[in-house]
Amino acid sequence: MDFKEKFKVFTDTVSAKSAEAVQKAKDMAEVASLNSQIKTEKDGIKLAYQAIGEIIFEEDKDKEDSRFNEQIQSVKRKLAKIAELEKNISAIKGTKKCPHCGEEIGVLAEVCPKCGQTIVEEVIETERICPACGAKVAEDDKTCLSCGRVLN
């Protein structure tokens, strides 16, 4: 075999290997595309499962005999914790949520700048209780009228 023949065999081999490499790269790109499509479909399934769960939660959240009671109670605890954490954030920031539209507004705001609704503060009356006997006492009482204990 002379040099020309050897060179032809060499170039044919390199050409064939190059074509194989190009095909493998195309195949890998197609596999990556298909895997991406599979992930998109799986993400859609997860969203559908989540929606089903939210529907079941809403339907069963007040039932004591739900077969999902443990999970429902867990969600309720987590929602309460989130509300507490959000309240703490609002206290730090000096804000509150508009009861009409949910917009974050200044704690002293009387009208929501987003929806224009008047903000009516709920007055929550607290009872003062004597720590010794449990009797109700007035806010300005210095001593309990029932047992005589000095109040702070």
NUMI-500741 format. One record per atom (N, C-alpha, C): atom name; residue in three letters; x, y, z. Coordinates in steps of 0.001 Angstrom, whole numbers. Layout:
N
{"CA"; "Ala"; {X; Y; Z}}
...
//
This chain:
152
{"N"; "Met"; {848; -1160; 0}}
{"CA"; "Met"; {0; 0; 0}}
{"C"; "Met"; {903; 1234; 0}}
{"N"; "Asp"; {708; 2054; -993}}
{"CA"; "Asp"; {1540; 3242; -1071}}
{"C"; "Asp"; {945; 4361; -221}}
{"N"; "Phe"; {1675; 5480; -196}}
{"CA"; "Phe"; {1298; 6600; 650}}
{"C"; "Phe"; {-79; 7131; 314}}
{"N"; "Lys"; {-405; 7243; -972}}
{"CA"; "Lys"; {-1709; 7760; -1382}}
{"C"; "Lys"; {-2837; 6898; -844}}
{"N"; "Glu"; {-2680; 5608; -931}}
{"CA"; "Glu"; {-3709; 4688; -462}}
{"C"; "Glu"; {-3856; 4765; 1061}}
{"N"; "Lys"; {-2694; 4833; 1760}}
{"CA"; "Lys"; {-2727; 4951; 3207}}
{"C"; "Lys"; {-3405; 6261; 3624}}
{"N"; "Phe"; {-3070; 7326; 2912}}
{"CA"; "Phe"; {-3654; 8630; 3228}}
{"C"; "Phe"; {-5162; 8610; 2990}}
{"N"; "Lys"; {-5605; 7950; 1925}}
{"CA"; "Lys"; {-7038; 7843; 1622}}
{"C"; "Lys"; {-7753; 7060; 2707}}
{"N"; "Val"; {-7156; 5961; 3159}}
{"CA"; "Val"; {-7754; 5163; 4236}}
{"C"; "Val"; {-7843; 6021; 5505}}
{"N"; "Phe"; {-6766; 6754; 5777}}
{"CA"; "Phe"; {-6742; 7614; 6958}}
{"C"; "Phe"; {-7829; 8683; 6884}}
{"N"; "Thr"; {-7934; 9378; 5757}}
{"CA"; "Thr"; {-8946; 10442; 5628}}
{"C"; "Thr"; {-10359; 9866; 5645}}
{"N"; "Asp"; {-10556; 8709; 5069}}
{"CA"; "Asp"; {-11883; 8063; 5112}}
{"C"; "Asp"; {-12259; 7705; 6552}}
{"N"; "Thr"; {-11291; 7208; 7304}}
{"CA"; "Thr"; {-11523; 6845; 8703}}
{"C"; "Thr"; {-11852; 8087; 9520}}
{"N"; "Val"; {-11073; 9147; 9341}}
{"CA"; "Val"; {-11324; 10399; 10069}}
{"C"; "Val"; {-12686; 10949; 9689}}
{"N"; "Ser"; {-13034; 10899; 8449}}
{"CA"; "Ser"; {-14330; 11387; 7970}}
{"C"; "Ser"; {-15474; 10584; 8587}}
{"N"; "Ala"; {-15322; 9268; 8639}}
{"CA"; "Ala"; {-16361; 8410; 9216}}
{"C"; "Ala"; {-16510; 8677; 10715}}
{"N"; "Lys"; {-15383; 8813; 11412}}
{"CA"; "Lys"; {-15426; 9081; 12856}}
{"C"; "Lys"; {-16025; 10458; 13125}}
{"N"; "Ser"; {-15730; 11419; 12271}}
{"CA"; "Ser"; {-16304; 12755; 12419}}
{"C"; "Ser"; {-17815; 12715; 12237}}
{"N"; "Ala"; {-18273; 11975; 11265}}
{"CA"; "Ala"; {-19711; 11843; 11025}}
{"C"; "Ala"; {-20378; 11171; 12217}}
{"N"; "Glu"; {-19708; 10152; 12786}}
{"CA"; "Glu"; {-20241; 9490; 13980}}
{"C"; "Glu"; {-20351; 10475; 15139}}
{"N"; "Ala"; {-19316; 11284; 15336}}
{"CA"; "Ala"; {-19304; 12252; 16433}}
{"C"; "Ala"; {-20413; 13289; 16251}}
{"N"; "Val"; {-20597; 13752; 15016}}
{"CA"; "Val"; {-21659; 14718; 14734}}
{"C"; "Val"; {-23019; 14090; 15025}}
{"N"; "Gln"; {-23223; 12841; 14618}}
{"CA"; "Gln"; {-24486; 12156; 14862}}
{"C"; "Gln"; {-24729; 11978; 16360}}
{"N"; "Lys"; {-23659; 11598; 17106}}
{"CA"; "Lys"; {-23799; 11426; 18556}}
{"C"; "Lys"; {-24153; 12754; 19215}}
{"N"; "Ala"; {-23557; 13844; 18758}}
{"CA"; "Ala"; {-23872; 15163; 19312}}
{"C"; "Ala"; {-25332; 15517; 19035}}
{"N"; "Lys"; {-25814; 15235; 17829}}
{"CA"; "Lys"; {-27222; 15486; 17491}}
{"C"; "Lys"; {-28139; 14635; 18364}}
{"N"; "Asp"; {-27764; 13354; 18537}}
{"CA"; "Asp"; {-28564; 12455; 19379}}
{"C"; "Asp"; {-28624; 12969; 20815}}
{"N"; "Met"; {-27487; 13405; 21331}}
{"CA"; "Met"; {-27445; 13914; 22706}}
{"C"; "Met"; {-28298; 15168; 22852}}
{"N"; "Ala"; {-28267; 16023; 21850}}
{"CA"; "Ala"; {-29091; 17232; 21882}}
{"C"; "Ala"; {-30569; 16868; 21855}}
{"N"; "Glu"; {-30922; 15873; 21054}}
{"CA"; "Glu"; {-32320; 15443; 20990}}
{"C"; "Glu"; {-32758; 14819; 22314}}
{"N"; "Val"; {-31879; 14011; 22931}}
{"CA"; "Val"; {-32189; 13415; 24233}}
{"C"; "Val"; {-32383; 14518; 25273}}
{"N"; "Ala"; {-31529; 15523; 25261}}
{"CA"; "Ala"; {-31656; 16636; 26201}}
{"C"; "Ala"; {-32980; 17363; 25990}}
{"N"; "Ser"; {-33362; 17556; 24764}}
{"CA"; "Ser"; {-34642; 18204; 24451}}
{"C"; "Ser"; {-35812; 17366; 24957}}
{"N"; "Leu"; {-35747; 16061; 24734}}
{"CA"; "Leu"; {-36814; 15172; 25197}}
{"C"; "Leu"; {-36879; 15139; 26725}}
{"N"; "Asn"; {-35718; 15124; 27387}}
{"CA"; "Asn"; {-35692; 15160; 28849}}
{"C"; "Asn"; {-36290; 16461; 29375}}
{"N"; "Ser"; {-36034; 17546; 28678}}
{"CA"; "Ser"; {-36612; 18831; 29061}}
{"C"; "Ser"; {-38136; 18795; 28932}}
{"N"; "Gln"; {-38629; 18183; 27868}}
{"CA"; "Gln"; {-40075; 18053; 27685}}
{"C"; "Gln"; {-40692; 17178; 28780}}
{"N"; "Ile"; {-39976; 16106; 29144}}
{"CA"; "Ile"; {-40454; 15230; 30222}}
{"C"; "Ile"; {-40531; 16012; 31525}}
{"N"; "Lys"; {-39511; 16809; 31832}}
{"CA"; "Lys"; {-39509; 17615; 33058}}
{"C"; "Lys"; {-40679; 18590; 33059}}
{"N"; "Thr"; {-40958; 19204; 31933}}
{"CA"; "Thr"; {-42092; 20130; 31837}}
{"C"; "Thr"; {-43401; 19410; 32140}}
{"N"; "Glu"; {-43565; 18217; 31595}}
{"CA"; "Glu"; {-44783; 17437; 31854}}
{"C"; "Glu"; {-44873; 17042; 33323}}
{"N"; "Lys"; {-43749; 16615; 33922}}
{"CA"; "Lys"; {-43740; 16247; 35342}}
{"C"; "Lys"; {-44072; 17454; 36220}}
{"N"; "Asp"; {-43545; 18618; 35852}}
{"CA"; "Asp"; {-43873; 19838; 36605}}
{"C"; "Asp"; {-45372; 20127; 36523}}
{"N"; "Gly"; {-45964; 19895; 35352}}
{"CA"; "Gly"; {-47410; 20076; 35189}}
{"C"; "Gly"; {-48199; 19110; 36062}}
{"N"; "Ile"; {-47706; 17877; 36161}}
{"CA"; "Ile"; {-48358; 16884; 37027}}
{"C"; "Ile"; {-48282; 17332; 38484}}
{"N"; "Lys"; {-47120; 17811; 38910}}
{"CA"; "Lys"; {-46967; 18282; 40292}}
{"C"; "Lys"; {-47943; 19418; 40588}}
{"N"; "Leu"; {-48101; 20332; 39642}}
{"CA"; "Leu"; {-49049; 21431; 39841}}
{"C"; "Leu"; {-50482; 20916; 39940}}
{"N"; "Ala"; {-50820; 19918; 39127}}
{"CA"; "Ala"; {-52161; 19334; 39188}}
{"C"; "Ala"; {-52384; 18628; 40526}}
{"N"; "Tyr"; {-51371; 17877; 40991}}
{"CA"; "Tyr"; {-51468; 17228; 42302}}
{"C"; "Tyr"; {-51662; 18275; 43403}}
{"N"; "Gln"; {-50912; 19352; 43298}}
{"CA"; "Gln"; {-51021; 20422; 44293}}
{"C"; "Gln"; {-52424; 21014; 44289}}
{"N"; "Ala"; {-52978; 21245; 43113}}
{"CA"; "Ala"; {-54327; 21797; 43011}}
{"C"; "Ala"; {-55347; 20836; 43616}}
{"N"; "Ile"; {-55174; 19546; 43362}}
{"CA"; "Ile"; {-56069; 18539; 43955}}
{"C"; "Ile"; {-55979; 18608; 45473}}
{"N"; "Gly"; {-54763; 18686; 45984}}
{"CA"; "Gly"; {-54562; 18768; 47426}}
{"C"; "Gly"; {-55203; 20008; 48030}}
{"N"; "Glu"; {-55088; 21133; 47351}}
{"CA"; "Glu"; {-55696; 22370; 47853}}
{"C"; "Glu"; {-57221; 22259; 47863}}
{"N"; "Ile"; {-57782; 21597; 46850}}
{"CA"; "Ile"; {-59242; 21401; 46812}}
{"C"; "Ile"; {-59677; 20518; 47972}}
{"N"; "Ile"; {-58969; 19428; 48183}}
{"CA"; "Ile"; {-59303; 18520; 49290}}
{"C"; "Ile"; {-59156; 19247; 50625}}
{"N"; "Phe"; {-58086; 20031; 50768}}
{"CA"; "Phe"; {-57896; 20790; 52013}}
{"C"; "Phe"; {-59087; 21705; 52258}}
{"N"; "Glu"; {-59487; 22467; 51249}}
{"CA"; "Glu"; {-60607; 23397; 51416}}
{"C"; "Glu"; {-61905; 22665; 51745}}
{"N"; "Glu"; {-62114; 21515; 51108}}
{"CA"; "Glu"; {-63344; 20746; 51352}}
{"C"; "Glu"; {-63348; 20082; 52728}}
{"N"; "Asp"; {-62171; 19662; 53208}}
{"CA"; "Asp"; {-62106; 18861; 54434}}
{"C"; "Asp"; {-61564; 19607; 55644}}
{"N"; "Lys"; {-61172; 20867; 55503}}
{"CA"; "Lys"; {-60465; 21538; 56601}}
{"C"; "Lys"; {-61279; 21665; 57884}}
{"N"; "Asp"; {-62596; 21637; 57794}}
{"CA"; "Asp"; {-63427; 21755; 58990}}
{"C"; "Asp"; {-64043; 20426; 59416}}
{"N"; "Lys"; {-63710; 19362; 58707}}
{"CA"; "Lys"; {-64232; 18039; 59056}}
{"C"; "Lys"; {-63296; 17383; 60058}}
{"N"; "Glu"; {-63873; 16804; 61097}}
{"CA"; "Glu"; {-63058; 16111; 62088}}
{"C"; "Glu"; {-62754; 14682; 61667}}
{"N"; "Asp"; {-63542; 14140; 60746}}
{"CA"; "Asp"; {-63369; 12742; 60352}}
{"C"; "Asp"; {-62699; 12573; 58987}}
{"N"; "Ser"; {-62014; 13592; 58521}}
{"CA"; "Ser"; {-61330; 13481; 57230}}
{"C"; "Ser"; {-60192; 12471; 57326}}
{"N"; "Arg"; {-60022; 11700; 56269}}
{"CA"; "Arg"; {-58906; 10754; 56264}}
{"C"; "Arg"; {-57575; 11481; 56099}}
{"N"; "Phe"; {-57626; 12772; 55821}}
{"CA"; "Phe"; {-56421; 13589; 55664}}
{"C"; "Phe"; {-56231; 14511; 56863}}
{"N"; "Asn"; {-56876; 14181; 57989}}
{"CA"; "Asn"; {-56879; 15070; 59150}}
{"C"; "Asn"; {-55464; 15433; 59610}}
{"N"; "Glu"; {-54558; 14473; 59630}}
{"CA"; "Glu"; {-53186; 14746; 60072}}
{"C"; "Glu"; {-52522; 15788; 59177}}
{"N"; "Gln"; {-52678; 15616; 57868}}
{"CA"; "Gln"; {-52073; 16562; 56929}}
{"C"; "Gln"; {-52768; 17927; 57009}}
{"N"; "Ile"; {-54079; 17918; 57172}}
{"CA"; "Ile"; {-54836; 19169; 57273}}
{"C"; "Ile"; {-54387; 19943; 58505}}
{"N"; "Gln"; {-54231; 19257; 59628}}
{"CA"; "Gln"; {-53783; 19932; 60853}}
{"C"; "Gln"; {-52365; 20473; 60680}}
{"N"; "Ser"; {-51537; 19742; 59974}}
{"CA"; "Ser"; {-50180; 20212; 59693}}
{"C"; "Ser"; {-50211; 21489; 58861}}
{"N"; "Val"; {-51054; 21517; 57833}}
{"CA"; "Val"; {-51179; 22714; 56998}}
{"C"; "Val"; {-51697; 23880; 57837}}
{"N"; "Lys"; {-52691; 23628; 58678}}
{"CA"; "Lys"; {-53244; 24695; 59520}}
{"C"; "Lys"; {-52180; 25265; 60452}}
{"N"; "Arg"; {-51357; 24388; 61047}}
{"CA"; "Arg"; {-50278; 24864; 61927}}
{"C"; "Arg"; {-49283; 25708; 61146}}
{"N"; "Lys"; {-48951; 25265; 59950}}
{"CA"; "Lys"; {-47987; 26004; 59137}}
{"C"; "Lys"; {-48566; 27351; 58685}}
{"N"; "Leu"; {-49852; 27382; 58337}}
{"CA"; "Leu"; {-50488; 28646; 57966}}
{"C"; "Leu"; {-50507; 29614; 59151}}
{"N"; "Ala"; {-50773; 29099; 60352}}
{"CA"; "Ala"; {-50764; 29945; 61551}}
{"C"; "Ala"; {-49357; 30482; 61809}}
{"N"; "Lys"; {-48353; 29634; 61623}}
{"CA"; "Lys"; {-46962; 30067; 61818}}
{"C"; "Lys"; {-46585; 31137; 60800}}
{"N"; "Ile"; {-46996; 30955; 59552}}
{"CA"; "Ile"; {-46725; 31953; 58515}}
{"C"; "Ile"; {-47380; 33278; 58883}}
{"N"; "Ala"; {-48627; 33232; 59347}}
{"CA"; "Ala"; {-49334; 34455; 59739}}
{"C"; "Ala"; {-48599; 35155; 60877}}
{"N"; "Glu"; {-48115; 34379; 61833}}
{"CA"; "Glu"; {-47363; 34954; 62956}}
{"C"; "Glu"; {-46074; 35606; 62467}}
{"N"; "Leu"; {-45349; 34923; 61585}}
{"CA"; "Leu"; {-44101; 35466; 61044}}
{"C"; "Leu"; {-44359; 36725; 60223}}
{"N"; "Glu"; {-45423; 36709; 59418}}
{"CA"; "Glu"; {-45770; 37902; 58634}}
{"C"; "Glu"; {-46146; 39065; 59544}}
{"N"; "Lys"; {-46828; 38774; 60652}}
{"CA"; "Lys"; {-47186; 39811; 61627}}
{"C"; "Lys"; {-45917; 40418; 62227}}
{"N"; "Asn"; {-44942; 39567; 62524}}
{"CA"; "Asn"; {-43668; 40052; 63063}}
{"C"; "Asn"; {-42945; 40934; 62052}}
{"N"; "Ile"; {-42959; 40529; 60786}}
{"CA"; "Ile"; {-42332; 41340; 59734}}
{"C"; "Ile"; {-43023; 42689; 59636}}
{"N"; "Ser"; {-44361; 42667; 59654}}
{"CA"; "Ser"; {-45122; 43919; 59569}}
{"C"; "Ser"; {-44807; 44834; 60746}}
{"N"; "Ala"; {-44661; 44261; 61939}}
{"CA"; "Ala"; {-44343; 45064; 63120}}
{"C"; "Ala"; {-42978; 45715; 62970}}
{"N"; "Ile"; {-42024; 44962; 62454}}
{"CA"; "Ile"; {-40679; 45505; 62251}}
{"C"; "Ile"; {-40709; 46618; 61206}}
{"N"; "Lys"; {-41455; 46407; 60125}}
{"CA"; "Lys"; {-41515; 47381; 59032}}
{"C"; "Lys"; {-42475; 48534; 59312}}
{"N"; "Gly"; {-43318; 48395; 60346}}
{"CA"; "Gly"; {-44303; 49427; 60643}}
{"C"; "Gly"; {-45419; 49450; 59616}}
{"N"; "Thr"; {-45838; 48272; 59162}}
{"CA"; "Thr"; {-46891; 48182; 58152}}
{"C"; "Thr"; {-47974; 47217; 58605}}
{"N"; "Lys"; {-49052; 47197; 57849}}
{"CA"; "Lys"; {-50144; 46244; 58028}}
{"C"; "Lys"; {-50716; 45968; 56658}}
{"N"; "Lys"; {-51584; 44973; 56562}}
{"CA"; "Lys"; {-52229; 44661; 55282}}
{"C"; "Lys"; {-53610; 45289; 55259}}
{"N"; "Cys"; {-53967; 45833; 54110}}
{"CA"; "Cys"; {-55315; 46366; 53932}}
{"C"; "Cys"; {-56285; 45187; 54012}}
{"N"; "Pro"; {-57317; 45277; 54847}}
{"CA"; "Pro"; {-58264; 44170; 54965}}
{"C"; "Pro"; {-59137; 43976; 53725}}
{"N"; "His"; {-59110; 44961; 52816}}
{"CA"; "His"; {-59947; 44891; 51611}}
{"C"; "His"; {-59207; 44294; 50419}}
{"N"; "Cys"; {-57946; 44748; 50200}}
{"CA"; "Cys"; {-57227; 44292; 49003}}
{"C"; "Cys"; {-55924; 43567; 49314}}
{"N"; "Gly"; {-55483; 43593; 50569}}
{"CA"; "Gly"; {-54258; 42895; 50943}}
{"C"; "Gly"; {-52987; 43689; 50721}}
{"N"; "Glu"; {-53094; 44909; 50235}}
{"CA"; "Glu"; {-51922; 45755; 49987}}
{"C"; "Glu"; {-51216; 46058; 51308}}
{"N"; "Glu"; {-49888; 46090; 51277}}
{"CA"; "Glu"; {-49121; 46468; 52456}}
{"C"; "Glu"; {-49158; 47985; 52574}}
{"N"; "Ile"; {-49631; 48473; 53722}}
{"CA"; "Ile"; {-49785; 49916; 53940}}
{"C"; "Ile"; {-49186; 50289; 55282}}
{"N"; "Gly"; {-48990; 51579; 55496}}
{"CA"; "Gly"; {-48465; 52064; 56764}}
{"C"; "Gly"; {-49413; 51735; 57901}}
{"N"; "Val"; {-48847; 51483; 59061}}
{"CA"; "Val"; {-49645; 51065; 60208}}
{"C"; "Val"; {-50648; 52143; 60635}}
{"N"; "Leu"; {-50374; 53398; 60340}}
{"CA"; "Leu"; {-51277; 54483; 60725}}
{"C"; "Leu"; {-52229; 54899; 59609}}
{"N"; "Ala"; {-52149; 54238; 58456}}
{"CA"; "Ala"; {-52990; 54607; 57317}}
{"C"; "Ala"; {-54471; 54445; 57662}}
{"N"; "Glu"; {-55258; 55426; 57270}}
{"CA"; "Glu"; {-56704; 55371; 57490}}
{"C"; "Glu"; {-57453; 55046; 56209}}
{"N"; "Val"; {-56768; 55238; 55063}}
{"CA"; "Val"; {-57332; 54920; 53754}}
{"C"; "Val"; {-56255; 54187; 52964}}
{"N"; "Cys"; {-56639; 53111; 52307}}
{"CA"; "Cys"; {-55678; 52348; 51504}}
{"C"; "Cys"; {-55376; 53116; 50221}}
{"N"; "Pro"; {-54098; 53362; 49935}}
{"CA"; "Pro"; {-53751; 54082; 48706}}
{"C"; "Pro"; {-54008; 53277; 47432}}
{"N"; "Lys"; {-54123; 51957; 47553}}
{"CA"; "Lys"; {-54357; 51132; 46366}}
{"C"; "Lys"; {-55837; 51046; 46021}}
{"N"; "Cys"; {-56662; 50645; 47013}}
{"CA"; "Cys"; {-58077; 50417; 46704}}
{"C"; "Cys"; {-58987; 51570; 47157}}
{"N"; "Gly"; {-58456; 52482; 47971}}
{"CA"; "Gly"; {-59232; 53645; 48393}}
{"C"; "Gly"; {-60218; 53374; 49521}}
{"N"; "Gln"; {-60248; 52163; 50044}}
{"CA"; "Gln"; {-61182; 51828; 51119}}
{"C"; "Gln"; {-60700; 52403; 52449}}
{"N"; "Thr"; {-61662; 52799; 53268}}
{"CA"; "Thr"; {-61350; 53287; 54603}}
{"C"; "Thr"; {-60960; 52102; 55477}}
{"N"; "Ile"; {-59902; 52281; 56240}}
{"CA"; "Ile"; {-59418; 51230; 57126}}
{"C"; "Ile"; {-60048; 51464; 58497}}
{"N"; "Val"; {-60863; 50520; 58912}}
{"CA"; "Val"; {-61495; 50596; 60219}}
{"C"; "Val"; {-60755; 49633; 61121}}
{"N"; "Glu"; {-60169; 50182; 62174}}
{"CA"; "Glu"; {-59426; 49349; 63107}}
{"C"; "Glu"; {-60388; 48603; 64010}}
{"N"; "Glu"; {-60125; 47318; 64184}}
{"CA"; "Glu"; {-60908; 46521; 65114}}
{"C"; "Glu"; {-60416; 46823; 66516}}
{"N"; "Val"; {-61328; 47167; 67376}}
{"CA"; "Val"; {-60960; 47379; 68767}}
{"C"; "Val"; {-61204; 46064; 69493}}
{"N"; "Ile"; {-60133; 45525; 69976}}
{"CA"; "Ile"; {-60232; 44258; 70689}}
{"C"; "Ile"; {-60148; 44568; 72175}}
{"N"; "Glu"; {-61248; 44335; 72855}}
{"CA"; "Glu"; {-61266; 44583; 74283}}
{"C"; "Glu"; {-60621; 43406; 74986}}
{"N"; "Thr"; {-59679; 43729; 75838}}
{"CA"; "Thr"; {-59030; 42684; 76598}}
{"C"; "Thr"; {-59536; 42733; 78030}}
{"N"; "Glu"; {-59682; 41591; 78587}}
{"CA"; "Glu"; {-60102; 41508; 79977}}
{"C"; "Glu"; {-58864; 41457; 80842}}
{"N"; "Arg"; {-58916; 42178; 81925}}
{"CA"; "Arg"; {-57835; 42098; 82898}}
{"C"; "Arg"; {-58323; 41146; 83990}}
{"N"; "Ile"; {-57507; 40182; 84282}}
{"CA"; "Ile"; {-57869; 39136; 85233}}
{"C"; "Ile"; {-56875; 39159; 86392}}
{"N"; "Cys"; {-57390; 39009; 87587}}
{"CA"; "Cys"; {-56531; 38915; 88768}}
{"C"; "Cys"; {-55770; 37588; 88695}}
{"N"; "Pro"; {-54440; 37636; 88816}}
{"CA"; "Pro"; {-53673; 36399; 88735}}
{"C"; "Pro"; {-53860; 35493; 89954}}
{"N"; "Ala"; {-54345; 36045; 91040}}
{"CA"; "Ala"; {-54507; 35233; 92259}}
{"C"; "Ala"; {-55820; 34468; 92265}}
{"N"; "Cys"; {-56935; 35191; 91971}}
{"CA"; "Cys"; {-58241; 34533; 92110}}
{"C"; "Cys"; {-58993; 34373; 90804}}
{"N"; "Gly"; {-58513; 35006; 89720}}
{"CA"; "Gly"; {-59160; 34867; 88428}}
{"C"; "Gly"; {-60343; 35783; 88204}}
{"N"; "Ala"; {-60598; 36699; 89120}}
{"CA"; "Ala"; {-61731; 37618; 88984}}
{"C"; "Ala"; {-61395; 38703; 87953}}
{"N"; "Lys"; {-62424; 39210; 87272}}
{"CA"; "Lys"; {-62236; 40318; 86348}}
{"C"; "Lys"; {-61967; 41581; 87162}}
{"N"; "Val"; {-60978; 42359; 86673}}
{"CA"; "Val"; {-60661; 43623; 87341}}
{"C"; "Val"; {-60600; 44717; 86287}}
{"N"; "Ala"; {-60885; 45939; 86676}}
{"CA"; "Ala"; {-60833; 47078; 85760}}
{"C"; "Ala"; {-59383; 47410; 85439}}
{"N"; "Glu"; {-59161; 48041; 84297}}
{"CA"; "Glu"; {-57816; 48385; 83860}}
{"C"; "Glu"; {-57095; 49275; 84862}}
{"N"; "Asp"; {-57821; 50169; 85515}}
{"CA"; "Asp"; {-57178; 51122; 86415}}
{"C"; "Asp"; {-57185; 50679; 87882}}
{"N"; "Asp"; {-57713; 49491; 88180}}
{"CA"; "Asp"; {-57706; 49003; 89561}}
{"C"; "Asp"; {-56278; 48716; 90003}}
{"N"; "Lys"; {-55965; 49120; 91244}}
{"CA"; "Lys"; {-54640; 48862; 91828}}
{"C"; "Lys"; {-54654; 47581; 92647}}
{"N"; "Thr"; {-55834; 47210; 93120}}
{"CA"; "Thr"; {-55994; 45970; 93886}}
{"C"; "Thr"; {-57216; 45246; 93397}}
{"N"; "Cys"; {-57219; 43921; 93581}}
{"CA"; "Cys"; {-58382; 43106; 93204}}
{"C"; "Cys"; {-59473; 43305; 94231}}
{"N"; "Leu"; {-60667; 43617; 93778}}
{"CA"; "Leu"; {-61795; 43846; 94684}}
{"C"; "Leu"; {-62289; 42538; 95296}}
{"N"; "Ser"; {-61952; 41396; 94680}}
{"CA"; "Ser"; {-62407; 40116; 95202}}
{"C"; "Ser"; {-61506; 39570; 96288}}
{"N"; "Cys"; {-60192; 39612; 96047}}
{"CA"; "Cys"; {-59285; 38978; 97011}}
{"C"; "Cys"; {-58323; 39961; 97670}}
{"N"; "Gly"; {-58244; 41176; 97140}}
{"CA"; "Gly"; {-57367; 42187; 97738}}
{"C"; "Gly"; {-55934; 42171; 97272}}
{"N"; "Arg"; {-55598; 41321; 96349}}
{"CA"; "Arg"; {-54209; 41253; 95861}}
{"C"; "Arg"; {-53838; 42572; 95173}}
{"N"; "Val"; {-52602; 43007; 95383}}
{"CA"; "Val"; {-52090; 44200; 94725}}
{"C"; "Val"; {-51783; 43824; 93279}}
{"N"; "Leu"; {-52289; 44656; 92359}}
{"CA"; "Leu"; {-52091; 44388; 90935}}
{"C"; "Leu"; {-50980; 45251; 90373}}
{"N"; "Asn"; {-50318; 44766; 89366}}
{"CA"; "Asn"; {-49239; 45534; 88715}}
{"C"; "Asn"; {-49792; 46564; 87780}}
//
